[in-house]
Amino acid sequence: MAATPLEIAAADALAPHLDPNATESTNGAVDARWFAAEIAVWAVVYQLLVLNMLVPALRTTLSKQPFWTDMLQRPGQVLTNMAEESILTLACVRPRPTPWAPSRGRLTPRSLSAHHISAGALMLAGQLAASPDMWLHGLCLELAFELVDVVCLLRNAWPYPVVPARLKVFTLFHHLPGLCAAPPLVLLGGMHLQEPLQVVGWSLLLAGGVSLLTDGLKQTRSLQTQLAQWLALHALNICGVLLARFYIYPQAGFRVVASMTEAQQPDWLVKLAVAGLLSMAVFNVAVVAILLEKLVRFGALFVRHGGIKTPVKTE
């Protein structure tokens, strides 16, 4: 007996999910098992290689260095001290003197910036090469790291001795919009094929990566003798944030919603996209507010004194 039109339509919709070798079909549908498998692989890599092996090794090595005691006393940006934060960011030592530790090294979060930049670069390359698959690889890399972070925070399983409540709130607020909104938008809405969502992805990740990179370089500056350079790097960070988070991102976000509405995507999916976009917009406002406050505070110190004579909390 011939198949009915409804049966034919259902078979077409399920076909990409039943093919274990498929990533995208001719209509752009993503195989859910491939999507979940790649996220799982990156999550395992992060958990086993970074959290279970690299973090203990870093703590063992760094705790033997002469700068460790100073780092324990210096307030961190998200953890209670810079010593543990150097491990959190997988930092590396740079031999740059500080006014209160002239012979000691400083730590810069270059590896964390590399993660953001690598995922964002994959997304940008995917858009430029008209390859949604490549863009999805960048998304899977980011979602895997975010997933492990959230699970560890909720289970108090992060390998750091002190995890302040503010870090949990900050991380959850930053990660949950992407974890909740991105998979439905890709698997059910096919929005990875649309340029607006592609732009949203790489603009946020590259903005974060550049911010971490400039912040890491900034932390190598002496606040006593190189405060002008500190302020220049900080201003460069602000320019990048404003460009990515307040010019590129809002326009792309509006286009995401417009394209979904025009395509008559389900109302709940559109609302989910709006909620995720607005959540990140709030995060963007918080980021730029913090950066501007620092610019004013340290700019005033530079104008008045030309440098900082005593240890201060810089973040």
C-alpha positions in Angstrom: 0.0 0.0 0.0 1.3 3.4 -1.0 2.5 5.7 1.8 0.4 8.7 2.7 1.7 12.2 2.4 1.9 12.5 6.2 4.0 9.3 6.4 6.3 10.6 3.6 6.8 13.9 5.4 7.5 12.2 8.7 10.1 9.9 7.1 11.8 12.9 5.5 12.0 14.7 8.9 13.4 11.7 10.7 15.8 10.6 8.0 18.9 12.7 9.2 18.4 11.5 12.7 18.4 7.8 11.7 21.6 8.0 9.6 24.5 7.5 11.9 26.9 9.0 9.3 25.0 12.2 8.8 25.9 15.5 10.2 23.7 17.6 7.9 21.1 16.5 5.4 20.2 18.4 2.2 17.8 20.5 4.1 20.3 21.4 6.8 19.0 19.3 9.6 21.6 18.3 12.2 21.9 14.7 13.5 21.1 15.0 17.2 23.3 12.0 18.0 26.3 13.5 16.3 25.7 16.8 18.0 25.5 15.2 21.5 28.4 12.9 20.8 30.8 15.8 19.9 29.8 17.7 22.9 30.3 14.6 25.1 33.8 14.1 23.6 34.9 17.7 24.3 33.4 17.5 27.8 35.4 14.3 28.6 38.5 16.0 27.3 37.9 19.0 29.5 37.1 16.9 32.6 39.9 14.4 32.3 42.7 16.4 30.8 42.1 19.8 32.3 40.2 19.4 35.6 41.5 16.0 36.7 45.1 16.1 35.4 46.2 19.6 34.5 44.8 21.5 37.5 46.5 19.3 40.1 49.7 19.4 38.2 49.6 23.2 37.9 48.9 23.6 41.6 51.8 21.3 42.5 54.2 23.2 40.2 53.1 26.7 40.9 52.9 26.3 44.6 56.7 25.7 44.6 57.4 29.0 42.9 58.6 32.1 44.8 55.6 34.2 43.7 53.0 31.8 45.1 52.8 33.4 48.5 52.3 36.9 47.0 49.6 35.5 44.7 47.8 34.0 47.7 47.6 37.5 49.3 46.5 39.3 46.1 42.7 39.4 45.6 41.5 37.6 42.5 39.0 38.6 39.9 36.6 35.8 40.5 38.2 33.5 43.1 39.4 34.8 46.5 43.0 35.0 45.6 45.2 35.3 42.5 47.1 32.1 43.2 44.1 29.8 42.7 42.8 32.0 39.9 46.0 31.5 38.0 45.1 27.8 38.0 41.5 28.4 37.1 42.7 30.4 34.0 45.5 27.9 33.3 47.8 30.8 33.5 51.4 31.0 32.6 54.2 32.9 34.4 55.7 36.0 32.8 58.8 37.6 34.3 57.4 41.1 34.8 58.2 42.9 38.0 55.5 44.5 40.2 55.9 47.4 42.6 55.3 45.1 45.7 57.2 42.1 44.3 59.9 43.4 42.0 61.6 40.1 41.5 58.5 37.9 41.2 56.5 36.8 38.1 53.0 37.7 37.1 50.3 35.4 35.8 48.3 35.9 32.6 45.1 34.1 31.5 46.3 33.3 28.0 45.0 29.7 27.9 41.5 30.7 28.8 41.6 33.3 26.1 42.9 30.7 23.7 39.8 28.6 24.4 37.4 31.4 23.6 39.4 32.5 20.6 39.7 29.0 19.1 35.9 28.3 19.4 35.1 31.8 18.1 37.6 31.4 15.3 36.0 28.1 14.2 32.6 29.8 14.1 33.9 32.8 12.1 35.8 30.5 9.7 32.6 28.5 9.3 30.7 31.6 8.3 33.3 32.9 5.9 33.7 29.4 4.3 29.9 29.0 4.1 30.3 25.8 6.2 27.7 25.4 8.9 29.4 22.2 9.9 32.6 24.1 10.9 30.5 26.6 12.8 28.9 23.8 14.7 32.3 22.4 15.7 33.0 25.7 17.4 29.6 25.6 19.1 30.1 22.1 20.4 33.5 23.0 21.8 32.0 25.9 23.7 28.9 24.1 24.9 31.0 21.2 26.2 33.2 23.4 28.4 30.1 25.3 29.6 28.3 22.1 30.5 31.2 20.7 32.5 31.6 24.0 34.4 27.9 24.2 35.3 27.8 20.5 36.5 30.9 21.0 38.6 29.6 24.2 40.1 26.2 22.7 41.0 27.9 19.6 42.5 30.6 21.6 44.2 33.0 19.5 42.3 35.3 22.2 40.9 38.9 21.4 41.8 39.5 24.7 43.6 39.5 25.0 47.4 37.4 28.2 47.5 34.6 28.9 45.0 32.8 32.1 46.1 29.0 32.3 45.6 29.5 35.2 43.2 31.5 33.0 40.9 28.7 30.4 40.8 26.1 33.1 40.0 28.4 34.7 37.4 29.2 31.4 35.7 25.6 30.1 35.7 24.2 33.4 34.4 26.9 33.4 31.6 26.6 29.7 30.6 22.9 28.9 30.9 21.6 31.1 28.0 23.8 29.3 25.5 23.3 25.8 27.0 19.5 26.2 27.0 18.9 28.1 23.8 21.6 26.9 21.3 20.7 23.2 21.0 17.0 23.8 20.2 17.8 26.6 17.8 20.2 24.3 16.0 18.4 21.0 16.2 14.8 22.2 15.8 15.1 25.6 14.2 18.1 25.0 11.8 19.3 28.5 12.7 23.0 27.5 12.4 22.4 27.8 8.6 21.5 31.5 9.1 24.1 34.2 9.2 22.7 36.1 12.1 23.1 33.3 14.6 26.6 32.5 13.3 27.5 36.2 13.9 26.1 36.1 17.4 28.3 33.1 18.2 31.6 34.3 17.0 31.1 37.9 18.2 30.5 36.8 21.8 33.3 34.3 21.9 35.9 36.5 20.2 34.9 39.4 22.4 35.5 37.2 25.5 38.8 35.9 24.1 40.2 39.3 23.2 39.1 40.7 26.6 40.9 37.9 28.4 44.0 38.3 26.3 44.2 42.1 26.8 43.5 41.6 30.5 46.3 39.1 30.8 48.7 41.4 29.1 47.5 44.2 31.3 48.2 42.2 34.5 51.9 42.1 33.5 52.2 45.8 33.8 53.7 47.5 36.9 51.0 49.7 38.4 53.8 51.9 39.8 55.8 52.6 36.7 53.6 51.3 33.8 50.1 52.5 34.7 49.8 54.3 31.4 50.4 51.0 29.5 47.9 49.3 31.9 45.3 52.0 31.0 46.0 51.7 27.3 45.4 48.0 27.3 42.3 48.5 29.4 41.0 51.1 26.9 41.8 48.7 24.0 39.7 46.0 25.9 36.8 48.4 26.2 36.9 49.3 22.5 36.8 45.6 21.6 33.9 45.0 24.0 31.9 47.9 22.6 32.5 46.8 19.0 31.5 43.2 19.5 29.0 43.3 22.3 27.3 46.6 21.6 27.5 47.0 17.8 27.8 43.6 16.1 25.9 41.5 18.7 22.7 43.6 19.0 22.3 43.9 15.2 22.8 40.2 14.7 20.5 39.4 17.6 17.6 41.5 16.1 18.2 39.7 12.8 18.0 36.3 14.5 14.6 37.1 15.9 13.4 38.7 12.6 14.5 35.7 10.5 12.8 33.3 13.0 9.6 35.3 12.9 9.7 35.5 9.1 10.2 31.7 8.8 7.3 31.2 11.2 9.3 29.3 13.7 7.3 28.0 16.7 6.4 30.8 19.2 8.2 29.0 22.1 11.4 28.7 20.1 11.3 32.4 19.2 10.7 33.3 22.9 13.6 31.1 23.9 15.9 32.9 21.5 14.7 36.3 22.8 15.3 35.2 26.4 18.8 33.9 25.6 19.7 37.1 23.6 18.4 39.4 26.4 20.3 37.4 29.1 23.5 37.9 27.2 22.7 41.6 26.6 22.4 42.1 30.4 25.7 40.3 30.8 27.2 42.6 28.2 26.0 45.7 30.1 27.5 44.4 33.3 30.8 43.7 31.6 31.1 47.2 30.2 30.0 48.8 33.4 32.8 47.1 35.3 35.3 48.0 32.7 34.3 51.7 32.6 34.4 51.9 36.4 38.0 50.6 36.3 38.9 53.1 33.6 37.6 56.0 35.7 39.2 54.8 38.9 42.6 54.0 37.6 42.6 57.0 35.2 42.0 59.3 38.2 44.9 57.6 40.0 47.2 58.1 37.0 46.2 61.8 36.7 46.8 62.5 40.4 49.8 60.4 41.2 51.2 58.9 37.9 51.2 55.4 39.5 50.1 53.3 42.5 52.5 53.0 45.4 50.8 50.2 47.4 49.2 46.9 46.6 45.5 47.3 45.5 42.7 45.1 44.3 42.9 45.8 40.5 39.8 43.9 39.5 
